[in-house]
Amino acid sequence: MGRGPNVVCLHGWDGSTDSFLGLARALSEKYTVYLIDFNGFGQSPEPTYPFTLDHYVSTVSELIRYYKMESLSFVCHSFGGRVGIKFCYKFGYMVDKLILVDSAGMKPRRSLRYYYSVSRHKILKLLKIRHEAGSADYKKLSPVMKKTFASIVNEHLEQYAELIKVPTLLIWGNKDKETPVYMGKRLLRLIKGSEMILFEGCGHFSYLERHFAFVSIVKAFLSGERNEVDNVFFLGLSERRRIVTIPDSGAKR
């Protein structure tokens, strides 16, 4: 870890600190980078009881206080974005800048097939008829993590996002199927002064698919220096909300 301002990286569901090692190395000369494994992921044990999103937010705040972090910024992917959004709502005074990458937390648009599946599950459960429910990934979870997952995905964060006052950059893949780009655009509308970088041709892990461009953008946003990727100065976000599209060059790095 380097010296200077602190950067905390929060990984996605079923992820770990490994996914941010490349970014941590790139930032280490100017920043002290903290990589956190959430409870139930990576090297951190599962909680002994089902966690809510507030439990994960509290865990992060306790670590920040324990390590006496100041001049703090967040880089959050997917589920980590849920934690980052609610943390900035509750403890925004502790945060200098927020970067949300393909973030979860917005209420999804549901199809008729989804509502049919939910209704079928409830009816079969009421009738005590055994049946398969949930995705393959969900079925692999322990009972505690299943309840944790259910609690978290059913909490929508629009009401918290619109109260965030932290300078925020959204980074998204326009082919993201897990947290589609409409969710990023909703955050863009909700978070005052936020801006968005849209990677063409990238999916839910846009920060890994376009790693070098991602690192360049993060460095520019954190430091306020010239962003060579799209020729923009991030010297502080204005009132206008803007989307900068990075074309698909064919190279994913």
VOPAGU-2260 file (C-alpha; in pm, 1 decimal, decimal comma):
REM VOPAGU-2260
SITE   aa  ch    i         X         Y         Z
SITE  MET   A    0       0,0       0,0       0,0
SITE  GLY   A    1     115,9     351,0     -78,9
SITE  ARG   A    2      85,8     674,3     110,6
SITE  GLY   A    3    -158,8     958,3      74,5
SITE  PRO   A    4    -536,2     953,2      30,7
SITE  ASN   A    5    -722,1     630,9      99,5
SITE  VAL   A    6    -914,6     427,5    -157,3
SITE  VAL   A    7   -1147,3     147,0     -47,4
SITE  CYS   A    8   -1247,1    -114,3    -308,0
SITE  LEU   A    9   -1570,3    -308,5    -257,6
SITE  HIS   A   10   -1625,0    -620,1    -467,8
SITE  GLY   A   11   -1940,1    -771,2    -612,8
SITE  TRP   A   12   -2150,9   -1063,0    -491,0
SITE  ASP   A   13   -1959,4   -1391,8    -504,1
SITE  GLY   A   14   -1641,2   -1191,9    -567,9
SITE  SER   A   15   -1337,3   -1112,8    -356,3
SITE  THR   A   16   -1047,4    -873,0    -320,8
SITE  ASP   A   17    -873,1   -1054,1    -609,0
SITE  SER   A   18   -1080,3    -866,6    -866,2
SITE  PHE   A   19    -929,2    -532,7    -758,9
SITE  LEU   A   20    -564,4    -636,4    -729,9
SITE  GLY   A   21    -476,7    -479,4   -1064,8
SITE  LEU   A   22    -631,7    -146,8    -970,5
SITE  ALA   A   23    -465,1    -156,3    -628,1
SITE  ARG   A   24    -122,4    -202,3    -784,8
SITE  ALA   A   25    -185,9      81,7   -1028,7
SITE  LEU   A   26    -292,2     322,4    -752,3
SITE  SER   A   27     -38,2     216,8    -490,3
SITE  GLU   A   28     219,7     487,2    -567,9
SITE  LYS   A   29     -11,6     774,1    -474,3
SITE  TYR   A   30    -283,1     611,6    -263,5
SITE  THR   A   31    -326,7     375,1      26,0
SITE  VAL   A   32    -561,6     111,2    -114,1
SITE  TYR   A   33    -776,6    -108,8     108,5
SITE  LEU   A   34    -928,3    -426,1     -36,3
SITE  ILE   A   35   -1212,1    -570,5     171,7
SITE  ASP   A   36   -1354,5    -922,3     154,7
SITE  PHE   A   37   -1716,4    -898,4     264,8
SITE  ASN   A   38   -1841,6   -1153,7     518,2
SITE  GLY   A   39   -1913,5   -1476,0     332,2
SITE  PHE   A   40   -1668,6   -1407,2      48,0
SITE  GLY   A   41   -1297,9   -1447,8     -18,1
SITE  GLN   A   42   -1104,5   -1492,1     306,7
SITE  SER   A   43   -1383,4   -1359,3     531,4
SITE  PRO   A   44   -1602,7   -1619,0     705,5
SITE  GLU   A   45   -1977,9   -1631,6     659,5
SITE  PRO   A   46   -2179,4   -1439,4     916,7
SITE  THR   A   47   -2328,7   -1656,0    1190,8
SITE  TYR   A   48   -2671,3   -1505,7    1119,9
SITE  PRO   A   49   -2831,1   -1354,7     808,9
SITE  PHE   A   50   -2689,3   -1012,7     725,0
SITE  THR   A   51   -2878,2    -716,4     586,9
SITE  LEU   A   52   -2724,1    -444,7     373,4
SITE  ASP   A   53   -2692,0    -232,1     687,7
SITE  HIS   A   54   -2474,6    -501,8     846,7
SITE  TYR   A   55   -2230,2    -479,4     555,2
SITE  VAL   A   56   -2233,9     -99,1     570,8
SITE  SER   A   57   -2160,0    -113,5     944,8
SITE  THR   A   58   -1872,6    -355,6     886,1
SITE  VAL   A   59   -1711,0    -114,3     638,9
SITE  SER   A   60   -1759,8     183,9     871,1
SITE  GLU   A   61   -1600,7      -8,0    1159,3
SITE  LEU   A   62   -1296,3     -91,8     945,5
SITE  ILE   A   63   -1262,9     271,5     837,0
SITE  ARG   A   64   -1269,9     388,5    1196,9
SITE  TYR   A   65   -1034,1     112,1    1310,2
SITE  TYR   A   66    -771,8     207,9    1050,0
SITE  LYS   A   67    -841,3     580,5    1104,7
SITE  MET   A   68    -887,9     645,4     734,8
SITE  GLU   A   69    -923,9    1003,0     614,5
SITE  SER   A   70    -947,6    1155,4     263,7
SITE  LEU   A   71   -1147,3     849,7     169,1
SITE  SER   A   72   -1279,1     743,2    -173,6
SITE  PHE   A   73   -1473,3     433,3    -278,0
SITE  VAL   A   74   -1450,7     215,2    -588,3
SITE  CYS   A   75   -1747,3     -24,0    -584,7
SITE  HIS   A   76   -1856,9    -300,3    -821,0
SITE  SER   A   77   -2208,0    -450,7    -836,7
SITE  PHE   A   78   -2307,6    -559,3    -481,6
SITE  GLY   A   79   -2025,1    -341,1    -352,7
SITE  GLY   A   80   -2212,9     -52,0    -511,8
SITE  ARG   A   81   -2510,6    -125,0    -289,0
SITE  VAL   A   82   -2284,0     -90,6      12,4
SITE  GLY   A   83   -2121,4     222,9    -130,1
SITE  ILE   A   84   -2453,8     393,4    -202,6
SITE  LYS   A   85   -2595,8     332,7     141,6
SITE  PHE   A   86   -2264,7     415,7     310,5
SITE  CYS   A   87   -2251,7     752,9     132,6
SITE  TYR   A   88   -2612,3     819,4     233,9
SITE  LYS   A   89   -2535,6     748,3     599,7
SITE  PHE   A   90   -2172,8     863,0     623,0
SITE  GLY   A   91   -2123,0    1090,2     323,7
SITE  TYR   A   92   -1923,9    1334,6     535,3
SITE  MET   A   93   -1647,4    1071,1     549,1
SITE  VAL   A   94   -1620,7    1027,1     170,2
SITE  ASP   A   95   -1441,7    1248,3     -85,3
SITE  LYS   A   96   -1541,7    1064,8    -404,4
SITE  LEU   A   97   -1751,4     766,0    -510,6
SITE  ILE   A   98   -1701,9     544,8    -817,3
SITE  LEU   A   99   -1983,2     299,8    -893,9
SITE  VAL   A  100   -1902,2      30,0   -1150,2
SITE  ASP   A  101   -2194,6    -168,9   -1295,5
SITE  SER   A  102   -2360,0    -112,3    -959,5
SITE  ALA   A  103   -2656,7    -298,2    -818,3
SITE  GLY   A  104   -2922,2    -133,6    -602,8
SITE  MET   A  105   -3182,3      -6,3    -846,4
SITE  LYS   A  106   -3523,6    -172,1    -873,6
SITE  PRO   A  107   -3516,4    -399,4   -1179,7
SITE  ARG   A  108   -3771,3    -401,6   -1456,3
SITE  ARG   A  109   -3958,7    -731,2   -1431,8
SITE  SER   A  110   -4106,7    -941,1   -1711,3
SITE  LEU   A  111   -4435,4   -1133,2   -1701,3
SITE  ARG   A  112   -4228,9   -1452,9   -1687,9
SITE  TYR   A  113   -4069,5   -1334,8   -1363,2
SITE  TYR   A  114   -4405,2   -1266,3   -1198,0
SITE  TYR   A  115   -4534,2   -1603,5   -1317,5
SITE  SER   A  116   -4234,5   -1779,8   -1160,3
SITE  VAL   A  117   -4279,4   -1596,0    -830,1
SITE  SER   A  118   -4652,3   -1674,7    -817,5
SITE  ARG   A  119   -4588,2   -2040,2    -901,7
SITE  HIS   A  120   -4327,3   -2066,8    -626,3
SITE  LYS   A  121   -4561,3   -1913,3    -366,4
SITE  ILE   A  122   -4850,3   -2141,5    -461,9
SITE  LEU   A  123   -4638,9   -2459,2    -457,1
SITE  LYS   A  124   -4484,6   -2356,3    -126,1
SITE  LEU   A  125   -4830,8   -2296,0      21,6
SITE  LEU   A  126   -4940,9   -2639,3     -97,9
SITE  LYS   A  127   -4617,1   -2789,1      40,7
SITE  ILE   A  128   -4523,4   -2932,5    -297,4
SITE  ARG   A  129   -4150,7   -2980,0    -345,5
SITE  HIS   A  130   -4007,5   -2788,7    -639,7
SITE  GLU   A  131   -3691,9   -2620,5    -765,3
SITE  ALA   A  132   -3671,6   -2244,9    -708,5
SITE  GLY   A  133   -3399,7   -1987,1    -759,7
SITE  SER   A  134   -3092,7   -1973,3    -981,5
SITE  ALA   A  135   -2812,7   -2229,0    -976,7
SITE  ASP   A  136   -2589,5   -1980,9    -790,8
SITE  TYR   A  137   -2860,3   -1922,1    -529,1
SITE  LYS   A  138   -2906,6   -2295,5    -472,9
SITE  LYS   A  139   -2535,9   -2333,8    -391,0
SITE  LEU   A  140   -2556,0   -2083,7    -104,3
SITE  SER   A  141   -2571,1   -2188,5     259,7
SITE  PRO   A  142   -2899,7   -2125,2     448,5
SITE  VAL   A  143   -2751,1   -1814,8     613,5
SITE  MET   A  144   -2626,4   -1670,1     285,0
SITE  LYS   A  145   -2957,4   -1748,5     110,0
SITE  LYS   A  146   -3140,3   -1534,6     365,2
SITE  THR   A  147   -2869,1   -1269,6     338,3
SITE  PHE   A  148   -2902,0   -1264,7     -40,1
SITE  ALA   A  149   -3282,2   -1241,9     -27,3
SITE  SER   A  150   -3269,7    -950,6     215,9
SITE  ILE   A  151   -3019,6    -757,5       7,4
SITE  VAL   A  152   -3169,9    -800,2    -340,5
SITE  ASN   A  153   -3512,8    -698,2    -213,5
SITE  GLU   A  154   -3386,8    -363,9     -83,8
SITE  HIS   A  155   -3396,5     -93,4    -350,3
SITE  LEU   A  156   -3186,1     216,7    -299,6
SITE  GLU   A  157   -3341,0     491,7    -510,9
SITE  GLN   A  158   -3444,4     688,3    -201,8
SITE  TYR   A  159   -3085,9     685,9     -72,1
SITE  ALA   A  160   -2915,7     754,3    -404,8
SITE  GLU   A  161   -3102,6    1081,5    -458,0
SITE  LEU   A  162   -2972,0    1210,5    -124,2
SITE  ILE   A  163   -2604,3    1143,9    -200,1
SITE  LYS   A  164   -2396,1    1461,0    -215,7
SITE  VAL   A  165   -2059,3    1295,9    -276,5
SITE  PRO   A  166   -1898,6    1363,5    -621,1
SITE  THR   A  167   -1985,0    1046,1    -810,9
SITE  LEU   A  168   -1863,0     880,4   -1129,7
SITE  LEU   A  169   -2059,7     592,9   -1284,6
SITE  ILE   A  170   -1876,4     341,5   -1504,3
SITE  TRP   A  171   -2084,0      90,2   -1700,9
SITE  GLY   A  172   -2068,9    -168,7   -1974,4
SITE  ASN   A  173   -2342,6    -111,6   -2230,6
SITE  LYS   A  174   -2388,6    -489,2   -2269,4
SITE  ASP   A  175   -2431,0    -552,0   -1895,9
SITE  LYS   A  176   -2710,1    -805,4   -1840,4
SITE  GLU   A  177   -2676,6    -835,8   -1461,4
SITE  THR   A  178   -2724,6    -466,7   -1386,9
SITE  PRO   A  179   -2841,0    -327,1   -1722,9
SITE  VAL   A  180   -2736,0      19,1   -1832,3
SITE  TYR   A  181   -3082,1     161,8   -1756,9
SITE  MET   A  182   -2991,1     117,5   -1388,7
SITE  GLY   A  183   -2679,6     329,0   -1437,4
SITE  LYS   A  184   -2880,4     597,9   -1614,7
SITE  ARG   A  185   -3129,2     595,6   -1328,0
SITE  LEU   A  186   -2844,0     657,6   -1084,3
SITE  LEU   A  187   -2723,6     934,9   -1314,5
SITE  ARG   A  188   -3061,5    1104,9   -1277,7
SITE  LEU   A  189   -3080,2    1050,0    -903,8
SITE  ILE   A  190   -2730,2    1150,8    -790,6
SITE  LYS   A  191   -2692,2    1523,9    -834,6
SITE  GLY   A  192   -2386,9    1623,0   -1040,8
SITE  SER   A  193   -2291,3    1264,8   -1125,5
SITE  GLU   A  194   -2130,8    1172,9   -1458,6
SITE  MET   A  195   -2115,3     845,5   -1650,0
SITE  ILE   A  196   -1854,4     660,4   -1854,8
SITE  LEU   A  197   -2009,5     400,4   -2083,6
SITE  PHE   A  198   -1785,7     126,6   -2224,5
SITE  GLU   A  199   -1922,8      -2,1   -2553,8
SITE  GLY   A  200   -1912,1    -379,1   -2599,6
SITE  CYS   A  201   -1855,4    -456,8   -2230,2
SITE  GLY   A  202   -2067,5    -655,2   -1986,0
SITE  HIS   A  203   -2103,6    -666,7   -1608,6
SITE  PHE   A  204   -1728,5    -675,2   -1547,3
SITE  SER   A  205   -1641,2    -373,2   -1759,0
SITE  TYR   A  206   -1360,4    -273,4   -1521,3
SITE  LEU   A  207   -1180,8    -600,4   -1599,5
SITE  GLU   A  208   -1268,4    -611,4   -1970,3
SITE  ARG   A  209   -1125,6    -262,2   -2026,4
SITE  HIS   A  210    -878,4    -265,8   -1740,3
SITE  PHE   A  211    -622,5     -11,8   -1863,5
SITE  ALA   A  212    -883,6     242,3   -1971,4
SITE  PHE   A  213   -1063,0     188,0   -1640,0
SITE  VAL   A  214    -745,9     252,1   -1440,8
SITE  SER   A  215    -678,4     570,0   -1639,6
SITE  ILE   A  216   -1030,1     698,5   -1573,1
SITE  VAL   A  217   -1014,2     616,8   -1201,0
SITE  LYS   A  218    -680,0     793,9   -1163,8
SITE  ALA   A  219    -810,9    1100,9   -1343,4
SITE  PHE   A  220   -1129,2    1119,9   -1139,8
SITE  LEU   A  221    -955,2    1072,2    -806,4
SITE  SER   A  222    -679,6    1323,8    -879,0
SITE  GLY   A  223    -871,8    1579,5   -1084,9
SITE  GLU   A  224    -607,7    1561,1   -1358,1
SITE  ARG   A  225    -672,7    1553,7   -1732,7
SITE  ASN   A  226    -853,6    1239,7   -1843,4
SITE  GLU   A  227    -671,3    1125,5   -2155,1
SITE  VAL   A  228    -941,7     873,3   -2243,8
SITE  ASP   A  229   -1206,0    1124,4   -2346,5
SITE  ASN   A  230   -1020,4    1457,3   -2324,4
SITE  VAL   A  231   -1223,0    1579,0   -2027,7
SITE  PHE   A  232   -1111,8    1753,3   -1710,5
SITE  PHE   A  233   -1253,3    1612,3   -1388,5
SITE  LEU   A  234   -1184,7    1918,4   -1176,2
SITE  GLY   A  235   -1511,4    1888,9    -987,1
SITE  LEU   A  236   -1848,8    1781,3   -1119,0
SITE  SER   A  237   -2085,0    2042,9   -1256,0
SITE  GLU   A  238   -2463,6    2052,1   -1231,2
SITE  ARG   A  239   -2508,6    1903,9   -1578,0
SITE  ARG   A  240   -2529,8    1527,6   -1607,3
SITE  ARG   A  241   -2323,3    1382,3   -1884,7
SITE  ILE   A  242   -2251,0    1045,4   -2046,7
SITE  VAL   A  243   -1914,7     988,7   -2215,6
SITE  THR   A  244   -1908,2     682,4   -2440,0
SITE  ILE   A  245   -1579,5     496,6   -2489,8
SITE  PRO   A  246   -1597,0     312,2   -2824,6
SITE  ASP   A  247   -1526,4     -58,1   -2849,7
SITE  SER   A  248   -1179,1     -71,6   -3001,8
SITE  GLY   A  249   -1190,3    -449,5   -3029,3
SITE  ALA   A  250    -926,1    -482,6   -2757,0
SITE  LYS   A  251   -1064,7    -571,6   -2415,5
SITE  ARG   A  252    -762,8    -448,8   -2220,2
